[in-house]
Amino acid sequence: MSDPVAFLTTFAQALAAMALYADGHPARGRAIDAAYRELHDLQTDTPHPLFTFLGEEIVYGRMPLRELKSWDWSHRLAQAGIQRLEFEERVGRDEFEGFLDEVLARLTLSAIDTSEARQMRPSGIRFGAVGVRGEAEQPPVATATIAYSLGEEADAVRWFQQEVKTRGVLPLPEAEAVVRSLSVAMHAGQQIVIPLLQLKEFDQYTTTHGMNVAVLTMALAEHLGLGARDVRAFGIAGLLHDLGKVRIPLEVLTKPGKFTDEDRALMNQHPAEGARIILQSEEALELQAVVAYEHHIMLNGGGYPTLAVRRDCHHASKLVHVCDVYDALRTDRPYRPAWSQARALAYLEERAGTEFDPELAVAFVRMMRRWEGQVAVLHDERASVAPTSPPPAGA
């Protein structure tokens, strides 16, 4: 018997898997196959299934699907210009995957040529806005919400970090897939969401911190009005900025006391190590290698590594530097507790013009204060989360 709820559930799972896994990955293929089977079963009873996404309401034909009331994907699809989805005839599996690719591109704000997309779209699938006039606009959400846990993304980051550690090569498709998935999480509703992972154990720091810096970097890039291609590239740079730390012994990374001179010398090698790993893995990641190398260099020339000839750092490096320091200050470390949001933002303001690019520091502070209610803190990577406010000053 056909089941529209089962189809939409597998449809969303397929989009999530496609955001996380590269083309050809078995998990991606299994998710697409499951959704395609549900569509096939659905069309056995209803040859031309029609779905309408109206705010919290999802209508199948003329029947509201009460089981999916407040289903967050309804908002995401509507925001991507997909309020009405109709399957006019049986489509092939490859056509169905192509359709999912276009939907994912819209959800992740990828730069796509809409005229070309229309030409490539399977003729048996139609979607677009609903022609309803006079309907009140849905009010913006007041607080951040995110419907999934980012646990699989964290697993993927840990896996490619281990690959770098053991084989010395960065699996680029997995890194790109994590950033795509983080972008989907950020655009889960009518307003941007900043999903940040809270550290559970310090040996997870490189995983959690990299993902947080990627999210903050993409949020700031969008806040500054950068295009989708640059937002994605900067996000990858944020994710990989500390990649060189895979070469630093764990006992140094997690040391609770003051660093010795030898410890500090080891730690200061990670920017150059990260840049080397990235360039050896993928020459096309020049920008990301530059960011890995420069993200600890201060505006006044301080920081590390020390440049033989003082020069201006790349715009992406200066942007990632702000996001990197903010997340580091907001995280519990072996040698100090996390700072409050107010204290961390005040630090960025105080150091604007000396350590940080003043325009970027001011823009970041303005963004975080304006979007305070849009920060969703994930206390457990495996648990769905409700939005929470940052701890009060002095916490």
C-alpha positions as CSV (number, residue, x, y, z in Angstrom):
1,M,0.0,0.0,0.0
2,S,1.3,3.5,-0.9
3,D,2.5,5.7,2.0
4,P,3.1,9.4,1.3
5,V,4.6,9.9,4.8
6,A,7.2,7.1,4.2
7,F,8.1,8.7,0.8
8,L,8.7,12.1,2.3
9,T,10.7,10.6,5.1
10,T,13.0,8.7,2.8
11,F,13.1,11.7,0.5
12,A,14.5,13.9,3.3
13,Q,16.9,11.1,4.3
14,A,18.2,10.9,0.8
15,L,18.9,14.6,0.7
16,A,20.7,14.5,4.0
17,A,22.8,11.5,2.8
18,M,23.6,13.3,-0.5
19,A,24.8,16.4,1.5
20,L,27.1,14.2,3.6
21,Y,28.4,11.6,1.2
22,A,30.2,12.1,-2.1
23,D,28.9,10.6,-5.4
24,G,29.5,6.9,-5.5
25,H,29.5,6.4,-1.7
26,P,27.4,3.3,-0.8
27,A,25.4,5.1,1.9
28,R,24.4,7.8,-0.6
29,G,23.2,5.2,-3.1
30,R,21.2,3.2,-0.5
31,A,19.4,6.4,0.6
32,I,18.5,7.3,-3.0
33,D,17.4,3.8,-3.7
34,A,15.1,3.7,-0.7
35,A,13.4,7.0,-1.6
36,Y,13.0,5.8,-5.2
37,R,11.4,2.6,-4.1
38,E,8.9,4.5,-1.9
39,L,8.1,6.8,-4.9
40,H,7.5,3.7,-7.1
41,D,5.2,2.2,-4.4
42,L,3.4,5.5,-4.1
43,Q,2.7,5.7,-7.9
44,T,1.3,2.2,-7.9
45,D,-1.9,3.6,-6.2
46,T,-1.6,7.2,-7.2
47,P,0.1,7.7,-10.7
48,H,0.5,11.5,-10.3
49,P,1.2,12.2,-6.6
50,L,1.1,15.9,-5.6
51,F,2.6,17.4,-2.5
52,T,2.1,21.0,-1.3
53,F,4.2,22.5,1.5
54,L,2.5,25.5,3.2
55,G,4.3,26.5,6.4
56,E,3.7,23.8,8.9
57,E,1.0,22.1,6.8
58,I,1.9,19.4,4.2
59,V,-0.9,18.4,1.9
60,Y,-0.9,15.2,-0.2
61,G,-3.4,15.8,-3.0
62,R,-6.2,17.3,-0.9
63,M,-5.4,15.4,2.3
64,P,-3.4,17.1,5.0
65,L,-0.6,14.8,6.4
66,R,-1.2,15.4,10.1
67,E,1.7,13.0,11.0
68,L,4.2,15.5,9.5
69,K,2.8,18.7,11.0
70,S,5.7,20.9,11.9
71,W,8.1,18.7,9.8
72,D,11.0,21.1,9.4
73,W,11.8,20.0,5.8
74,S,8.6,21.6,4.7
75,H,10.1,25.0,5.6
76,R,13.4,24.2,4.0
77,L,11.7,23.2,0.7
78,A,9.5,26.2,0.7
79,Q,12.5,28.5,1.3
80,A,14.2,26.8,-1.7
81,G,11.2,27.7,-3.9
82,I,9.6,24.2,-3.7
83,Q,6.1,24.7,-2.3
84,R,4.5,22.4,-4.8
85,L,6.0,19.0,-5.9
86,E,4.3,16.8,-8.5
87,F,5.3,13.6,-10.2
88,E,3.4,13.4,-13.5
89,E,4.7,10.1,-14.7
90,R,7.0,7.3,-13.8
91,V,10.6,8.6,-13.8
92,G,13.8,6.6,-14.1
93,R,16.2,6.1,-11.2
94,D,18.9,8.4,-12.8
95,E,16.3,11.1,-13.4
96,F,15.2,10.9,-9.8
97,E,18.7,11.3,-8.6
98,G,19.2,14.3,-10.9
99,F,16.1,15.9,-9.4
100,L,17.4,15.3,-5.9
101,D,20.7,17.0,-7.0
102,E,18.9,20.1,-8.1
103,V,16.8,20.2,-4.8
104,L,20.0,19.8,-2.8
105,A,21.7,22.6,-4.8
106,R,18.8,24.9,-4.0
107,L,18.8,23.9,-0.3
108,T,22.6,24.6,0.0
109,L,22.5,27.9,-1.9
110,S,24.8,26.5,-4.6
111,A,25.3,28.7,-7.6
112,I,23.3,27.0,-10.3
113,D,22.2,28.3,-13.7
114,T,18.4,28.1,-13.4
115,S,17.8,28.0,-17.1
116,E,20.2,25.1,-17.5
117,A,18.6,23.4,-14.5
118,R,15.2,23.7,-16.1
119,Q,16.5,22.0,-19.2
120,M,18.0,19.1,-17.2
121,R,15.0,18.6,-15.0
122,P,13.1,15.3,-15.7
123,S,10.0,16.1,-17.6
124,G,7.9,13.9,-15.3
125,I,8.7,16.0,-12.2
126,R,7.4,19.5,-11.7
127,F,7.9,21.8,-8.7
128,G,7.8,25.5,-7.9
129,A,5.9,28.1,-5.8
130,V,2.3,27.8,-5.0
131,G,0.1,30.4,-6.7
132,V,-1.8,31.5,-3.6
133,R,-2.6,35.3,-3.4
134,G,-3.3,37.3,-0.3
135,E,-1.9,34.7,2.2
136,A,-0.1,36.3,5.1
137,E,3.6,35.7,5.1
138,Q,4.8,33.3,7.8
139,P,6.4,35.1,10.7
140,P,10.1,34.6,11.2
141,V,11.2,32.0,13.7
142,A,12.1,33.6,17.1
143,T,14.8,31.1,18.1
144,A,17.1,28.6,16.3
145,T,16.0,25.1,15.6
146,I,17.8,22.2,14.1
147,A,16.3,18.8,13.4
148,Y,19.3,16.6,13.4
149,S,22.4,16.0,15.5
150,L,25.5,16.4,13.2
151,G,26.8,13.1,14.7
152,E,27.5,11.6,11.2
153,E,29.3,14.8,10.2
154,A,31.5,14.6,13.3
155,D,32.2,11.0,12.5
156,A,33.2,11.9,9.0
157,V,35.6,14.6,10.3
158,R,37.2,12.2,12.7
159,W,37.5,9.6,9.9
160,F,39.3,12.0,7.5
161,Q,41.5,13.3,10.3
162,Q,42.6,9.7,11.0
163,E,43.2,9.2,7.3
164,V,45.5,12.2,7.3
165,K,47.2,10.9,10.4
166,T,47.8,7.4,9.0
167,R,48.1,8.0,5.3
168,G,49.1,11.6,5.1
169,V,46.4,12.5,2.5
170,L,43.2,14.5,3.0
171,P,40.1,12.8,1.5
172,L,38.7,16.0,-0.1
173,P,35.2,14.7,-1.1
174,E,34.4,13.9,2.6
175,A,35.6,17.4,3.7
176,E,33.4,19.0,1.0
177,A,30.5,16.8,2.0
178,V,30.7,17.9,5.6
179,V,30.6,21.5,4.7
180,R,27.6,20.9,2.4
181,S,25.8,19.2,5.3
182,L,26.7,22.1,7.7
183,S,25.2,24.5,5.1
184,V,22.0,22.5,5.1
185,A,21.8,22.7,8.9
186,M,22.4,26.4,8.8
187,H,19.5,27.0,6.4
188,A,17.0,24.8,8.2
189,G,14.3,27.4,8.6
190,Q,13.2,30.9,7.6
191,Q,16.3,32.4,9.3
192,I,19.8,31.3,9.3
193,V,20.8,28.9,12.2
194,I,24.3,28.7,13.7
195,P,24.6,25.1,14.9
196,L,27.6,24.8,17.3
197,L,28.8,21.6,18.9
198,Q,29.7,21.8,22.6
199,L,32.8,19.8,23.6
200,K,32.1,16.6,25.6
201,E,35.7,15.5,26.0
202,F,38.8,17.5,25.1
203,D,40.3,14.8,22.8
204,Q,37.4,15.6,20.5
205,Y,38.5,19.3,20.3
206,T,40.0,19.2,16.8
207,T,36.7,17.7,15.5
208,T,34.3,20.0,17.3
209,H,36.4,23.1,16.8
210,G,36.9,22.6,13.1
211,M,33.1,22.2,12.5
212,N,32.3,25.2,14.6
213,V,34.8,27.4,12.9
214,A,33.4,26.2,9.5
215,V,29.8,27.2,10.6
216,L,30.9,30.6,12.0
217,T,33.0,31.3,8.9
218,M,30.1,30.6,6.5
219,A,27.7,32.6,8.7
220,L,30.1,35.6,8.7
221,A,30.7,35.3,5.0
222,E,27.0,35.3,4.3
223,H,26.5,38.2,6.7
224,L,29.1,40.2,4.7
225,G,27.3,39.4,1.5
226,L,29.8,37.0,-0.2
227,G,28.5,34.8,-3.0
228,A,27.6,31.1,-2.5
229,R,30.9,29.9,-4.1
230,D,33.0,32.0,-1.7
231,V,30.9,31.0,1.3
232,R,31.5,27.3,0.6
233,A,35.2,27.8,-0.1
234,F,35.7,29.8,3.1
235,G,33.7,27.1,5.0
236,I,36.1,24.4,3.8
237,A,39.0,26.6,4.9
238,G,37.4,27.0,8.3
239,L,36.9,23.2,8.6
240,L,40.5,22.5,7.7
241,H,42.3,25.4,9.3
242,D,43.7,23.3,12.2
243,L,44.4,20.1,10.1
244,G,48.1,20.3,11.0
245,K,47.2,19.4,14.6
246,V,46.9,15.8,13.6
247,R,50.7,15.9,13.6
248,I,50.9,17.2,17.2
249,P,51.0,14.6,20.0
250,L,47.8,14.3,21.9
251,E,49.5,14.8,25.3
252,V,50.6,18.3,24.1
253,L,47.2,19.1,22.6
254,T,45.5,18.2,25.9
255,K,48.1,19.4,28.3
256,P,46.4,21.2,31.3
257,G,49.4,23.2,32.5
258,K,51.7,25.7,30.9
259,F,53.6,24.8,27.7
260,T,57.3,24.2,27.9
261,D,59.4,25.8,25.1
262,E,59.5,22.5,23.4
263,D,55.7,22.1,23.6
264,R,55.2,25.6,22.2
265,A,57.6,25.0,19.3
266,L,55.7,21.8,18.5
267,M,52.3,23.6,18.6
268,N,53.5,26.4,16.5
269,Q,54.3,24.0,13.7
270,H,50.7,23.1,13.0
271,P,49.9,26.0,10.6
272,A,52.8,25.0,8.2
273,E,52.0,21.3,8.7
274,G,48.3,21.9,7.8
275,A,49.2,23.9,4.7
276,R,51.6,21.2,3.6
277,I,49.1,18.4,4.0
278,I,46.4,20.3,2.1
279,L,48.7,21.2,-0.8
280,Q,50.1,17.7,-1.1
281,S,46.5,16.3,-1.1
282,E,44.8,18.7,-3.5
283,E,46.5,21.5,-5.5
284,A,43.1,23.1,-6.1
285,L,42.8,23.9,-2.4
286,E,45.3,26.8,-2.6
287,L,43.0,29.1,-0.6
288,Q,42.5,26.6,2.1
289,A,46.2,26.0,2.4
290,V,46.9,29.7,2.7
291,V,44.3,30.0,5.5
292,A,45.8,27.0,7.3
293,Y,49.2,28.7,7.2
294,E,48.0,32.2,8.1
295,H,45.2,31.8,10.6
296,H,47.4,32.5,13.6
297,I,49.1,35.6,12.2
298,M,47.8,38.8,13.8
299,L,47.1,42.1,12.0
300,N,50.0,43.8,13.7
301,G,52.4,41.0,12.5
302,G,52.4,39.1,15.8
303,G,51.3,35.5,16.2
304,Y,52.9,32.6,14.2
305,P,54.5,31.5,12.0
306,T,56.7,34.6,11.8
307,L,56.8,36.0,8.3
308,A,60.3,36.9,6.9
309,V,58.7,39.9,5.1
310,R,55.7,41.4,6.7
311,R,52.7,41.4,4.4
312,D,48.9,41.5,4.5
313,C,47.2,38.1,5.0
314,H,44.4,36.8,2.7
315,H,40.9,38.1,3.5
316,A,39.8,34.5,4.2
317,S,42.6,34.0,6.7
318,K,41.6,37.1,8.6
319,L,38.0,36.1,8.6
320,V,38.8,32.6,9.9
321,H,41.1,34.0,12.5
322,V,38.2,35.9,14.1
323,C,36.0,32.8,14.1
324,D,38.8,30.6,15.3
325,V,39.6,32.8,18.4
326,Y,35.9,33.2,19.3
327,D,35.2,29.5,19.3
328,A,38.4,28.8,21.2
329,L,37.5,31.3,23.9
330,R,33.9,29.9,24.1
331,T,35.2,26.3,24.7
332,D,36.4,24.6,27.9
333,R,40.1,24.1,27.7
334,P,42.4,22.0,29.9
335,Y,43.9,25.1,31.4
336,R,40.7,27.3,31.7
337,P,36.9,27.2,31.5
338,A,35.0,28.6,28.6
339,W,34.4,32.4,28.5
340,S,30.9,33.8,28.3
341,Q,29.7,35.1,25.0
342,A,29.9,38.7,26.3
343,R,33.5,38.4,27.4
344,A,34.6,36.7,24.1
345,L,32.9,39.4,22.0
346,A,34.4,42.1,24.2
347,Y,37.9,40.6,23.6
348,L,37.4,40.7,19.8
349,E,36.3,44.4,20.1
350,E,39.3,45.2,22.3
351,R,41.8,43.6,19.9
352,A,40.2,44.9,16.7
353,G,42.9,46.8,14.8
354,T,45.8,45.0,16.5
355,E,45.2,41.3,16.4
356,F,42.1,41.2,14.2
357,D,41.0,43.0,11.0
358,P,38.8,45.8,12.5
359,E,36.0,45.6,9.9
360,L,35.8,41.8,10.3
361,A,35.9,41.8,14.1
362,V,33.2,44.5,14.2
363,A,31.0,42.6,11.7
364,F,31.4,39.4,13.6
365,V,30.4,41.0,16.9
366,R,27.5,42.7,15.3
367,M,26.4,39.4,13.7
368,M,26.6,37.4,16.9
369,R,24.7,40.0,19.0
370,R,22.0,40.3,16.3
371,W,21.7,36.5,15.8
372,E,22.1,35.5,19.4
373,G,18.7,33.7,19.3
374,Q,19.8,31.8,16.2
375,V,22.6,29.9,17.9
376,A,21.7,26.3,18.5
377,V,24.2,24.7,20.9
378,L,24.4,20.9,20.5
379,H,25.4,19.5,23.8
380,D,25.5,15.9,22.5
381,E,26.4,15.1,18.9
382,R,24.0,12.3,18.8
383,A,21.0,14.0,20.3
384,S,18.5,16.3,18.5
385,V,18.7,19.7,20.1
386,A,16.5,22.5,21.2
387,P,17.9,26.0,20.9
388,T,19.6,27.4,23.9
389,S,20.9,30.8,24.8
390,P,24.6,31.3,25.5
391,P,25.5,31.1,29.2
392,P,25.1,34.4,31.1
393,A,28.1,36.7,31.5
394,G,30.5,35.2,34.0
395,A,29.3,31.7,33.5
